[in-house]
Amino acid sequence: MGALWAICLFFAFFAVSQCTIISRKYIAKLQLGDKKSNEELIGENNSTSVIECAARCQRGCSFFGFNPQIKNVVHTRRFSRRGYFMREVGDITHMNVFFPIDCKEIHGNDYTDSGVYEIYPYGTITSLVPVYCDMTTMGGGWTAIQKRVNGSLSFDRNWTAYNNGFGAPEQDLWVGNDIIHQLTKENNSFLYVSITLKDGSTLYELYDRFSVSNETEKYQLFLAGPSNGTLGDSMTNTTSYYTNLSGMLFTTSDRDNDGSMRNCAVDYGGGWWFNWCHQAFLNGPWNMAYWLYPWYPKVESGASVRGTIMMIKRHE
């Protein structure tokens, strides 16, 4: 019979919904609303999320379907990320899980509203991460890795905090260095940076290649390829080698990995890929004149910054 697959509809995440558990394969029809099982129905349960539904599919269960709006609607293409998830089941301890790894994949499922979504960057059912997805800028599908909108959150954090991430995706956020590495380890991602100023104008820069290594390599930053935009390149194409950030390791107040004789994170009040020290630094003390050079020379002081965002998207 080959591999047994389960497919879950990706619509909403929090409403109590119908969870349908079936013992064998489904008959697939082309119309979305007409999927019927040709085998025994094991049970139906109200579930708050796709994860709870999956947990109910124990030994002897071959399929589960999760739909927050329509009962018993399941799609059966062997592999499709167009609006559905699938997972191989059987022995629940030996499962392959296929959930969206980033916002680009969600956007590919025809979700076009920017906002908070759930991704699974490690490809496991327990690796759920809420993120902010920009579905409109430059074609949409951008995953925010840094976001500052009101300065309510201090970015002067230690190594562990930057590793794990902090904040909330709809407000101020650092998604976490481990997550950034996981999303960019194939070295095929764009980086989009924008700064909104207090006069209402927004400046941006798009980098062609962006990736971050793992913790063992101290989250080394790699930027390559051309950049373009209205901010100008202040991360790699700088006036001095000492402020080129590509190739630099991540530094926090308790882990000094920069190129300076001092700790730049201590001097400037936030974690970053410092060199000696920077001409671009988006994690400084909010709304302060001593947040120096958020993006030199276009933005010389953090006192003029209303908001920032760093977003990534995989190449086609």
N, C-alpha and C positions, 0 to 999 in steps of 0.2 A: 503494500500500500504506500510505501515511501514515507516521506516526511509528512507529519500532521501539522496543520497550520491553524492559527487562530488570528482573527482580525477584529480590531476594535475601532469603532468610529471615534474620530477626534473632533469634538464639538465644544463642549463645556467641561469644566473641571470640578465643579463643586456642587452642583445640584444633585439631589438623590434621583437615581435613574434606574432603568430596568437592566439587569444583568442576566443574560441568557446563556446557559451552559448546555452544550450539546456533545454527544459522544462520538460522532463520526463526521465525515465531510459534508459540506453544504453543496446544494445545487446552485450554481452561479448563473444569474441572468444579467443581461446588460443593463436593465433598468435598475436604478439605485434602490427604489422602494419595493423590490420584489425578490427577496432572497429567502429561500425556504430550506429547511433541513430535511434530508431524506432519511434521517436516522433518529434514534431515541433521544428525546429531550430529558436531560438529567434533572434540570431544575431552573427556576427563575428566582432571582433575589434582587431586592432593592439595594443598590450600592452607591456610595457617595463619590466614587472615583473609579477610573480604569484600573488602578492598582488594587483596590479592594475586590473588584470583579475578578482580576487575575488570580488573587489569592484564593478565591473560592474554587478555582479550577484545579483540583487536586488529582491524585492518581486515578486513572480510569477516565479522566476527562480529556477529550481531544480538542475541543474548541470552546472559546467563550466569545461573546459579543457584548459590547457596551455601547449603548446609545442613549443620550440624555433626552432625546425628543420623541423618538419613534420606537416602539417595542419590537423586538425580534427582527431587526433589519441588519443583515450581515452581508458583507461583500467577500468574494472568494478568489479574486485573482491571487496567484501564488505570491506575488510580491508587488505591492503598490503602496506608494506613499501619497497617493492622491486622495486624501480625505479619510484614510483608514490606517490603522496600525495592524500589524500581524505579529504573531509569535509562534514559534514551534513549541508544542506542548507534548505531554506524555508523562514521563516521570518528572515531577515538578522541580526536582533538583538538577535537571539537565535541560535547561531551556535556553533558547536564543531569543533575545528580546529586540524588537525593532521599533523604536520610538524616535521622534524627530530629534536630530542632534543639534539643530540650531534654527535660527529664525528663517534662514533661506529655505529650509525644507518645509517649514510651516507655510511660508509665503507660496511655495510651490503647490500647496494644497488649497490654493485660492482664498487664503485669508489675507485681506487687504487693509484691515484696520490696524493702525499702530496701537500698541498697548502691551500689557503684561501677558506673557504666555509661558508655558512650561516646556522645557527641553530636557533631553536625556543625553548629555555630552559623552558619557562613558558607555552608552549603549546597554545599560542595565536598568531594570525596573526600579531599582532603589536610588538611581542617580538623578532624580528629578531636581531641576534647578529653575526657579522662576526668574525670568529675564524680561527686559524691555525690548520689544521688537519694533523697529522702524520699518513700516511697510510702504512708505511713499518716497523717501529720498533716493534718488538715482536708481530707480527701478525697484526699491524695496528689498526686504529680506535681510536687513541689517540687525545684528545682535549687539546690543550695547554692553560694553565691558566697563565703562566708566561713565558716570552721569552725576551732574551737580545742577540743582535747580533752585535751591533756596538756602544753602549753606548751613542747614540744621545739623549736619553731621561733620565731625572732625575727621580729617584724613591723616592726621598725625597719629598713626597706628604702628604697632610692632609687626615683626616678621610673620607671626602666626596669623594675625588678623588679615594681613594682605594675602597670605596663602589661601585662607578659607573664604575670604570675601566678607563684606559688611555693607549694611544699608538695606534699602528697599528699592526694587526696580522701578517703581513709579515715582520715586523721589531721588535722593542722593544714593549712589551705589558705586562700590568697587566689586565686580563680580567674583574676583578671586584669581590669584595667579595660577593655581592648579587648573581652574576651568579655562583660563586663557590659553594655557599650554595645550590642554586637551583639544580645544577648538582650532588651534593654529599649528599643530605639530607637523602637518603635512606641508607646511610652508607654501600654501597657495591661497592666502587670504589678502583681501584689500583691507586697509585701515582708513577710516574716515574720521577726521577730527573737526569739530566745529566749536567756536566760541561766540556766544551771544553777548554783546556789550550793553551797557546800561542805556545807551542812546537808541537801542532797538535794532541795531544792525547785527548781522550774523556773518562771520567769516569762517571759511572752511579750508581744509587741505585733504587731498586724497592721495594715499600712498599705494603703490601697486603691489608691494610684497611686505607682509608683516607676519612675524612669528615670534613665539617665546618658548624657550627651552624649559626643561623640567627643574624641579627643586634641587636635584643633585648638581645641576649646572647653574644654579642660582638665578633661574629664570632670565637667562641671557636674552637680550632683545636683538632681533634682526629686522632691519628695514632695508629694502632694496627696490630697484626699478624706479621709474620716473614718478614724480609727484606733481600735482597741479591743483590750483585753487586760488583763493583770495587771501589766505593767511600767509602763504609762502612757506618754504621748507626750513623750519628752525630746528628740526631733529637730526638731520644728516648733512644738509648742505649749509653748514655754518661757516662763520669767518675764521674759526680756529678749530684745530684738531681736538682741543680740550673740551669743546662743547658738542662734538659729534656724539650722539647717543646710540647710534647703531653699534651693536657688539657689546654694549655695556651690561653689567649685571645689575640685578635689582638691589636697592639699598633701602633699609629702614633705620629707625633710630637705634635699634639693637643689633643690626647686622650691617656693618660698614663694608660695602663691596664696590665703592666708587673709585674714581681715579684721583681723588683729591687727598691731600694730607690730613684733611678734616673729614668729618662725617657730614655730607651734604644734607641728608635727611634731618639731622639735628639742626643744622644751620638754617634750613629753609622750611622746616615744619611739615614734612610729609614724605611718604615713600615714593620712589621713582627710579628710573634707570639713569642715574646721575653719572656724569663724567667728572668734569672739573669746573663747575658743577653742571650748568645747563644754560640753554637759551630757549628751552621749551619745558614747562613744568605745570601740569594741570591740577596737582593735588596740594596746592599751598593753602595757607590760612585764609579762609573765606573773607572777602570784602575788606582786606587789609592792604595798606600801602606797602607793607613789608613782605607781601606775597609778590616777590620780584620776578619779572620776566615770565609770565605765563606763556607768552609766545613772542619773543623779541624778533624784530623791532615793532611789529604791528600792535602788540599788546604788552606794554612795559610794566603795568601794575595790576595786581588783582583787584584793586579798588574800582576798576572800570568794568569788571566782569559780572554779568548777570547769570550766565550759565555755561556749562561745558558738556560735551559728550564725545566719547570715543566709541566707535562702532566697527565691527568686522563683518566681512562676508566672504565666503569661499568663492574662488573663481569658478566659471562654468566648467 
